[in-house]
Amino acid sequence: MNIDATTGGAVRPADPEIALAAITGLNEPEMLRYARQQAWERFQELPMPTRKSEEWRYTDLSSLHLEEYEPAIPGLNGDRPEGLEPGGLDELEGVPEPVREVLARSGERSAVWVQVDGVTVYHRLDDDLAERGVVFAPISEVARERPELLEKYLFTSPIPEMEEKLWAAHVALLSDGYVLHVPRGVRLPTPVHTFRCISEPGLLVSSHSLVAVEEGGEATCIDEFMSPDLAEPSISLAGAELFGGDEATLNYISLQRFGTGVKHFGLQHVTSRRNSRLAGVNISLGGDLSRADVTSHLEGSGSESEMLALWFGDRTQHFDHHTMQHHAAPSARSDLLYKGALTDSAQSVFRGLIRVEPNAQLTDAYQTNRNLVLSDKASARALPNLEIEADDVRCSHGATVGQVDSRQLFYLMSRGLSRQQAERLLVFGFFDEVLGRIPVEGVRDRIREAIEAKIGLSGHRE
């Protein structure tokens, strides 16, 4: 696992005890060390998912050897990575230029957190929110100063079998992450914006988002992932646990814009209490391989879950989205809309499940997946599913895979547009239903710009 407690040299997979000694010997609170130890032992027990598993049939992990990557864990060998130091609360020095560019265009933010290669280099929270009891800080800091928050929420989400291996690696090799705790009745006026940046090849960066909005509270969080193109592969393991108390509102946006060379695995778990509303948006544009496992647990009556996603693949990119709408309480509503477009030789997979427990009467659940294929070499697979054990429900699911309508393309080109211009209009028309429901205007604008760039590059290659 490329870690050695004494010399910093490489540790082969045959040396799990040395690796365990290294990661549990970190200078961090006991609760985090214990979580690492338990997760590492579980990681060693579990096999890597294979295509024999239905949930991984179309995503091949046979070449994914996590032990070949350097875990980006600050202080693992006694020192921080060279050139990276914790940033002051009011200074943006050390923050990558792309982050500063995004923040300059983004308007007001209630809080900002930046992680580079596993190191928290900057974080701040508006003073008035801190005075009202809002907690926003790195997990390592909260573990020392407010451990009761972590004991209540951290790593408490139920993990399905298909995720266990990667989740165990995520916890055992945790770089750090952030905690956002919004007390009862507090509403954040502007979004919380966080950034995970990878700048070096060969790293395994594991980061966690823990968001808990108590009764009647409200928050919007944006998790953004970015890197330049990397000459050698790196791994991103991103866990998120999102909790909405009674009558709480939480909007969560994950925007993945990694460069080439990055394999990204997002593991998201949402828990909704009575009459709460939690909306999640997953945008996947970058990386070579991107897998998003998103589970919405509707555990309170009257709760609502909105699940949106958008992806655009080119080159040989591979996007895999696996979702579950888990209805465990009556009179809850979930609505899923996932849309993807592919060109060049890109591939995508969508597998969705609506699961309704016996006591979840009056469930109202929808699941829609649409795929637009712009190249003869691109391919998309859609696999929606239902498991319903209640008899008074309204559930529907549907999926389509199709090409650009040749009549629409001909019509636009007959009006003087080039093929690339016509395809651009059709792609944005296809995505507009998702883009229009993203709650933060600046994020919508940057997604449009990124898709435009992809369409332009694809047209140039052709």
C-alpha positions as CSV (number, residue, x, y, z in Angstrom):
1,M,0.0,0.0,0.0
2,N,3.1,2.2,-0.5
3,I,3.3,3.0,3.2
4,D,5.9,2.2,5.8
5,A,5.7,3.3,9.4
6,T,9.5,3.5,9.8
7,T,11.2,4.3,6.5
8,G,8.4,5.6,4.2
9,G,9.3,2.9,1.7
10,A,6.8,0.8,-0.3
11,V,4.8,-1.8,1.5
12,R,3.6,-4.7,-0.7
13,P,0.1,-6.1,-0.4
14,A,1.7,-9.0,1.5
15,D,2.6,-6.7,4.4
16,P,-0.9,-5.8,5.8
17,E,0.3,-5.7,9.4
18,I,3.0,-3.1,8.7
19,A,0.5,-1.1,6.8
20,L,-2.0,-1.3,9.6
21,A,0.7,-0.2,12.1
22,A,1.4,2.8,9.9
23,I,-2.2,4.1,9.5
24,T,-3.2,3.4,13.1
25,G,-0.1,5.0,14.4
26,L,-1.1,8.5,13.2
27,N,-1.3,11.3,15.6
28,E,-5.0,11.7,15.6
29,P,-8.0,11.1,18.0
30,E,-8.7,7.6,19.1
31,M,-12.1,7.4,17.4
32,L,-10.5,8.0,14.0
33,R,-7.7,5.5,14.6
34,Y,-10.2,2.9,15.6
35,A,-12.3,3.5,12.5
36,R,-9.2,3.2,10.4
37,Q,-8.3,-0.1,12.0
38,Q,-11.7,-1.6,11.7
39,A,-12.0,-0.5,8.1
40,W,-8.5,-1.8,7.2
41,E,-9.2,-5.2,8.6
42,R,-12.5,-5.3,6.6
43,F,-10.7,-4.2,3.5
44,Q,-8.2,-7.0,3.8
45,E,-11.1,-9.6,4.2
46,L,-13.1,-8.4,1.1
47,P,-12.4,-9.2,-2.5
48,M,-12.4,-6.5,-5.1
49,P,-15.7,-6.4,-7.0
50,T,-15.7,-8.3,-10.3
51,R,-17.9,-8.4,-13.3
52,K,-19.5,-11.6,-12.0
53,S,-21.4,-9.3,-9.7
54,E,-24.6,-7.9,-11.3
55,E,-23.8,-4.4,-9.8
56,W,-20.4,-4.4,-11.4
57,R,-21.1,-6.3,-14.6
58,Y,-20.3,-3.4,-16.9
59,T,-17.4,-1.8,-15.0
60,D,-14.1,-3.7,-14.9
61,L,-11.9,-3.2,-11.9
62,S,-9.5,-6.0,-12.6
63,S,-6.7,-3.5,-13.3
64,L,-7.5,-1.4,-10.2
65,H,-4.8,-2.3,-7.7
66,L,-5.1,0.2,-4.8
67,E,-1.9,-1.0,-3.3
68,E,0.0,0.6,-6.2
69,Y,-1.0,4.1,-5.2
70,E,0.5,6.4,-2.5
71,P,-2.2,7.2,0.1
72,A,-2.4,10.9,0.6
73,I,-2.7,10.9,4.4
74,P,-1.1,13.9,6.0
75,G,1.4,13.0,8.7
76,L,1.6,9.3,7.6
77,N,5.4,9.4,7.6
78,G,5.8,12.2,10.1
79,D,5.7,15.0,7.6
80,R,3.3,16.8,5.4
81,P,3.6,16.5,1.6
82,E,6.3,18.9,0.4
83,G,5.1,22.4,-0.3
84,L,1.6,22.0,1.3
85,E,0.9,23.7,4.6
86,P,-2.4,24.5,6.3
87,G,-3.8,27.8,5.1
88,G,-4.9,30.6,7.4
89,L,-8.6,31.1,7.9
90,D,-8.5,34.4,6.0
91,E,-5.9,33.8,3.4
92,L,-6.1,32.2,0.0
93,E,-2.4,31.7,-0.4
94,G,-1.5,28.2,-1.5
95,V,-4.9,27.7,-3.1
96,P,-4.7,26.5,-6.7
97,E,-5.4,29.1,-9.3
98,P,-8.4,27.3,-10.8
99,V,-10.0,27.4,-7.3
100,R,-9.5,31.1,-7.1
101,E,-11.0,31.6,-10.6
102,V,-14.1,29.7,-9.6
103,L,-14.5,31.6,-6.3
104,A,-14.0,34.9,-8.2
105,R,-17.1,34.0,-10.3
106,S,-19.2,32.5,-7.6
107,G,-20.6,35.4,-5.6
108,E,-21.0,35.1,-1.8
109,R,-20.3,31.9,0.0
110,S,-21.2,31.1,3.6
111,A,-18.1,28.9,3.9
112,V,-15.2,27.6,1.8
113,W,-12.9,24.6,2.3
114,V,-10.0,23.6,0.0
115,Q,-8.1,20.3,0.0
116,V,-5.0,19.7,-2.1
117,D,-3.5,16.2,-2.4
118,G,-5.2,15.2,0.8
119,V,-4.1,18.3,2.8
120,T,-6.6,21.0,4.0
121,V,-4.9,24.2,2.9
122,Y,-7.8,26.6,3.5
123,H,-11.1,26.8,5.3
124,R,-13.3,29.6,6.6
125,L,-16.8,30.1,7.9
126,D,-18.7,33.4,8.1
127,D,-18.4,34.8,11.7
128,D,-22.2,35.3,12.1
129,L,-22.9,31.7,11.3
130,A,-20.2,30.5,13.8
131,E,-21.9,32.7,16.4
132,R,-25.2,31.0,15.7
133,G,-23.7,27.6,16.4
134,V,-22.8,26.4,12.8
135,V,-19.8,24.0,12.8
136,F,-17.7,23.9,9.6
137,A,-14.2,22.4,10.0
138,P,-12.0,19.5,8.9
139,I,-13.0,16.1,10.3
140,S,-9.6,15.9,12.2
141,E,-10.3,19.1,14.0
142,V,-13.9,18.2,14.9
143,A,-12.7,14.9,16.2
144,R,-10.6,16.8,18.7
145,E,-13.0,19.6,19.6
146,R,-16.5,18.3,19.0
147,P,-16.3,14.4,19.0
148,E,-20.0,14.1,19.9
149,L,-20.9,15.2,16.4
150,L,-18.8,12.5,14.8
151,E,-20.1,9.9,17.2
152,K,-23.6,10.7,16.2
153,Y,-23.1,10.8,12.4
154,L,-19.7,9.8,11.1
155,F,-19.6,6.4,9.2
156,T,-23.1,5.5,10.5
157,S,-24.8,5.1,7.1
158,P,-25.7,1.5,6.1
159,I,-23.4,0.4,3.4
160,P,-24.7,-2.1,0.7
161,E,-22.5,-5.1,-0.1
162,M,-21.5,-3.8,-3.5
163,E,-19.8,-0.8,-1.9
164,E,-18.2,-2.4,1.0
165,K,-14.7,-2.9,-0.5
166,L,-14.3,0.6,-1.7
167,W,-16.0,2.1,1.4
168,A,-13.5,0.2,3.6
169,A,-10.6,1.5,1.6
170,H,-12.1,5.0,1.8
171,V,-12.3,4.9,5.7
172,A,-9.0,3.2,6.2
173,L,-7.1,5.6,4.0
174,L,-9.0,8.7,4.8
175,S,-7.0,11.8,4.0
176,D,-9.4,14.1,5.7
177,G,-12.7,15.8,5.0
178,Y,-15.1,18.3,6.4
179,V,-18.0,18.5,8.8
180,L,-20.9,20.9,8.3
181,H,-23.4,20.9,11.2
182,V,-26.3,23.3,11.0
183,P,-28.2,23.7,14.3
184,R,-32.0,23.6,14.6
185,G,-33.7,26.4,12.8
186,V,-30.5,28.0,11.2
187,R,-30.6,28.7,7.5
188,L,-27.4,29.4,5.6
189,P,-28.0,32.4,3.3
190,T,-25.5,31.3,0.6
191,P,-23.8,28.0,-0.4
192,V,-21.0,26.2,1.3
193,H,-18.3,25.5,-1.4
194,T,-15.6,22.9,-1.1
195,F,-12.8,21.8,-3.4
196,R,-10.8,18.6,-3.7
197,C,-7.8,19.1,-5.9
198,I,-5.3,16.5,-7.1
199,S,-2.0,17.9,-8.5
200,E,0.3,14.9,-8.4
201,P,0.1,11.5,-10.2
202,G,0.2,8.2,-8.4
203,L,-1.9,9.4,-5.4
204,L,-4.9,7.9,-3.7
205,V,-6.9,10.7,-2.1
206,S,-9.8,9.7,0.1
207,S,-12.0,12.5,1.3
208,H,-15.3,12.6,3.2
209,S,-18.2,15.1,3.4
210,L,-20.3,14.9,6.5
211,V,-23.3,17.3,6.4
212,A,-26.0,17.3,9.1
213,V,-28.8,19.8,9.0
214,E,-31.0,19.7,12.1
215,E,-34.7,20.3,12.4
216,G,-35.9,23.3,10.3
217,G,-32.4,24.1,9.1
218,E,-31.4,24.8,5.5
219,A,-28.1,24.6,3.6
220,T,-26.7,24.2,0.1
221,C,-23.4,22.5,-0.4
222,I,-21.2,22.3,-3.5
223,D,-18.4,19.6,-3.5
224,E,-16.1,20.3,-6.5
225,F,-13.4,17.9,-7.7
226,M,-10.7,19.0,-10.1
227,S,-7.2,18.3,-11.4
228,P,-5.0,18.9,-14.4
229,D,-4.4,16.1,-16.9
230,L,-2.1,13.7,-15.1
231,A,0.7,11.7,-16.9
232,E,0.1,8.7,-14.5
233,P,-3.1,7.5,-12.8
234,S,-4.4,8.7,-9.5
235,I,-7.4,7.6,-7.5
236,S,-10.1,9.7,-5.8
237,L,-12.3,8.0,-3.2
238,A,-15.1,10.4,-2.1
239,G,-17.5,9.5,0.6
240,A,-20.5,11.7,1.5
241,E,-23.0,11.2,4.4
242,L,-25.9,13.7,4.3
243,F,-28.5,14.0,7.0
244,G,-31.6,16.0,7.1
245,G,-33.6,16.4,10.3
246,D,-37.3,16.9,10.6
247,E,-38.5,19.6,8.2
248,A,-34.9,20.4,7.1
249,T,-33.8,21.4,3.6
250,L,-30.5,20.4,2.1
251,N,-29.3,20.9,-1.5
252,Y,-26.1,19.0,-2.3
253,I,-24.1,19.3,-5.6
254,S,-21.2,17.1,-6.6
255,L,-19.3,18.5,-9.6
256,Q,-16.6,16.2,-10.9
257,R,-14.2,17.9,-13.3
258,F,-11.0,15.8,-13.0
259,G,-8.5,15.7,-15.8
260,T,-7.3,12.6,-17.6
261,G,-5.6,10.0,-15.6
262,V,-8.0,10.1,-12.6
263,K,-10.3,7.3,-11.5
264,H,-13.1,8.7,-9.3
265,F,-15.4,6.7,-7.0
266,G,-18.2,8.6,-5.3
267,L,-20.1,6.9,-2.5
268,Q,-23.0,9.0,-1.3
269,H,-25.6,8.2,1.4
270,V,-28.5,10.5,2.1
271,T,-30.8,10.1,5.1
272,S,-34.1,12.0,5.3
273,R,-36.3,12.5,8.4
274,R,-39.9,13.6,8.7
275,N,-41.1,16.2,6.2
276,S,-37.5,17.0,5.2
277,R,-36.4,17.8,1.6
278,L,-33.0,16.7,0.3
279,A,-32.0,17.3,-3.3
280,G,-28.8,15.8,-4.7
281,V,-27.1,16.7,-8.0
282,N,-24.2,14.7,-9.5
283,I,-22.4,16.1,-12.4
284,S,-19.7,13.9,-14.0
285,L,-17.6,15.5,-16.8
286,G,-13.9,14.5,-16.2
287,G,-11.6,11.6,-15.3
288,D,-11.1,8.3,-17.2
289,L,-13.4,6.3,-15.0
290,S,-16.1,7.7,-12.8
291,R,-18.4,5.6,-10.6
292,A,-21.2,7.2,-8.5
293,D,-23.1,5.0,-6.0
294,V,-25.9,7.2,-4.6
295,T,-28.4,5.9,-2.0
296,S,-31.3,8.0,-0.7
297,H,-32.8,6.6,2.6
298,L,-36.3,8.1,3.1
299,E,-36.7,7.2,6.8
300,G,-39.3,9.9,7.8
301,S,-42.9,10.2,6.8
302,G,-43.5,13.0,4.3
303,S,-39.9,13.3,3.4
304,E,-38.9,14.2,-0.2
305,S,-35.8,13.2,-2.2
306,E,-34.8,14.7,-5.5
307,M,-32.0,13.0,-7.4
308,L,-30.5,14.6,-10.5
309,A,-27.5,13.7,-12.5
310,L,-25.8,14.8,-15.8
311,W,-22.8,13.4,-17.6
312,F,-21.0,14.0,-20.9
313,G,-18.4,11.5,-22.0
314,D,-15.9,11.7,-24.8
315,R,-12.6,10.0,-25.7
316,T,-12.8,6.5,-23.9
317,Q,-14.3,7.8,-20.7
318,H,-16.5,5.4,-18.7
319,F,-19.3,6.6,-16.4
320,D,-21.2,4.3,-14.1
321,H,-24.1,5.5,-12.0
322,H,-25.8,3.1,-9.5
323,T,-28.7,4.5,-7.5
324,M,-31.2,3.4,-4.9
325,Q,-34.3,5.1,-3.7
326,H,-35.0,3.4,-0.4
327,H,-38.5,4.1,0.9
328,A,-38.7,3.0,4.6
329,A,-41.5,5.3,5.7
330,P,-45.0,6.1,4.5
331,S,-46.1,9.1,2.4
332,A,-42.6,9.9,1.2
333,R,-41.7,11.0,-2.3
334,S,-38.6,10.5,-4.5
335,D,-37.9,11.7,-8.0
336,L,-34.8,10.7,-10.0
337,L,-33.8,12.2,-13.3
338,Y,-30.4,11.1,-14.8
339,K,-29.3,12.2,-18.2
340,G,-26.1,11.4,-20.1
341,A,-24.6,12.2,-23.5
342,L,-21.7,10.3,-25.1
343,T,-19.5,10.9,-28.1
344,D,-16.2,9.3,-29.4
345,S,-15.8,5.9,-27.8
346,A,-17.2,6.8,-24.4
347,Q,-19.4,4.4,-22.4
348,S,-22.0,4.8,-19.6
349,V,-24.0,2.6,-17.3
350,F,-27.1,3.4,-15.3
351,R,-28.5,1.0,-12.8
352,G,-31.3,2.2,-10.6
353,L,-33.5,0.6,-8.0
354,I,-36.6,1.8,-6.2
355,R,-37.1,-0.3,-3.1
356,V,-40.3,0.1,-1.1
357,E,-40.5,-1.5,2.4
358,P,-43.8,-3.1,3.5
359,N,-44.7,-0.2,5.9
360,A,-43.9,2.5,3.3
361,Q,-47.5,2.9,2.1
362,L,-48.5,5.9,0.0
363,T,-45.0,6.0,-1.5
364,D,-44.7,8.2,-4.6
365,A,-41.5,7.4,-6.5
366,Y,-40.3,8.1,-10.0
367,Q,-37.1,7.0,-11.9
368,T,-36.1,8.3,-15.3
369,N,-32.9,7.8,-17.2
370,R,-32.2,9.2,-20.7
371,N,-29.1,8.7,-22.8
372,L,-28.0,10.5,-26.0
373,V,-25.4,8.8,-28.2
374,L,-23.6,11.1,-30.6
375,S,-21.1,8.6,-32.1
376,D,-21.4,5.1,-33.6
377,K,-18.6,4.0,-31.2
378,A,-20.2,5.3,-28.0
379,S,-22.5,3.1,-26.0
380,A,-24.9,3.4,-23.1
381,R,-26.7,0.8,-20.9
382,A,-29.7,1.5,-18.8
383,L,-31.1,-0.9,-16.2
384,P,-34.0,0.5,-14.1
385,N,-35.5,-1.8,-11.4
386,L,-38.3,-1.9,-8.9
387,E,-38.7,-3.8,-5.6
388,I,-42.1,-3.0,-4.1
389,E,-43.4,-4.7,-0.9
390,A,-46.2,-2.3,-0.2
391,D,-49.6,-2.4,-1.9
392,D,-50.7,1.3,-1.9
393,V,-48.0,3.0,-3.9
394,R,-47.4,5.0,-7.1
395,C,-44.1,4.0,-8.7
396,S,-42.8,4.3,-12.2
397,H,-39.5,3.9,-14.0
398,G,-38.3,4.3,-17.5
399,A,-35.1,4.5,-19.5
400,T,-34.1,5.3,-23.1
401,V,-31.0,5.2,-25.2
402,G,-31.1,7.0,-28.5
403,Q,-29.2,9.0,-31.1
404,V,-29.6,12.6,-32.3
405,D,-32.9,12.9,-34.2
406,S,-31.7,13.1,-37.9
407,R,-34.8,15.2,-38.8
408,Q,-34.0,17.7,-36.2
409,L,-30.3,17.8,-37.2
410,F,-31.3,18.2,-40.9
411,Y,-33.7,21.0,-40.0
412,L,-31.1,23.0,-38.1
413,M,-28.4,22.5,-40.7
414,S,-30.8,23.5,-43.4
415,R,-31.1,26.8,-41.6
416,G,-27.4,27.5,-42.0
417,L,-25.9,25.9,-38.9
418,S,-22.9,23.6,-39.1
419,R,-23.3,20.0,-37.8
420,Q,-21.3,20.9,-34.7
421,Q,-23.5,24.0,-34.0
422,A,-26.7,21.9,-34.6
423,E,-25.5,19.1,-32.3
424,R,-24.6,21.7,-29.6
425,L,-28.2,23.1,-29.6
426,L,-29.7,19.6,-29.5
427,V,-27.4,18.5,-26.6
428,F,-28.3,21.6,-24.5
429,G,-31.9,21.0,-25.3
430,F,-31.5,17.5,-24.1
431,F,-29.8,18.6,-20.8
432,D,-32.0,21.6,-20.2
433,E,-34.4,19.6,-18.0
434,V,-31.6,18.8,-15.5
435,L,-29.8,22.1,-15.8
436,G,-32.9,24.1,-15.1
437,R,-33.3,22.2,-11.8
438,I,-29.8,22.9,-10.5
439,P,-30.3,25.4,-7.6
440,V,-27.1,27.4,-8.1
441,E,-26.9,29.6,-11.2
442,G,-23.1,29.9,-11.3
443,V,-22.8,26.1,-11.3
444,R,-25.2,25.8,-14.2
445,D,-23.1,28.3,-16.2
446,R,-19.8,26.5,-15.6
447,I,-21.4,23.1,-16.6
448,R,-22.6,24.7,-19.9
449,E,-19.1,26.0,-20.6
450,A,-17.5,22.6,-19.9
451,I,-20.0,20.8,-22.2
452,E,-19.4,23.4,-24.9
453,A,-15.7,22.7,-24.6
454,K,-16.3,19.0,-24.9
455,I,-18.5,19.4,-28.0
456,G,-15.8,21.6,-29.6
457,L,-13.0,19.1,-28.9
458,S,-15.0,16.2,-30.1
459,G,-15.8,18.0,-33.4
460,H,-12.1,18.8,-33.8
461,R,-11.1,15.1,-33.4
462,E,-13.7,14.1,-36.0
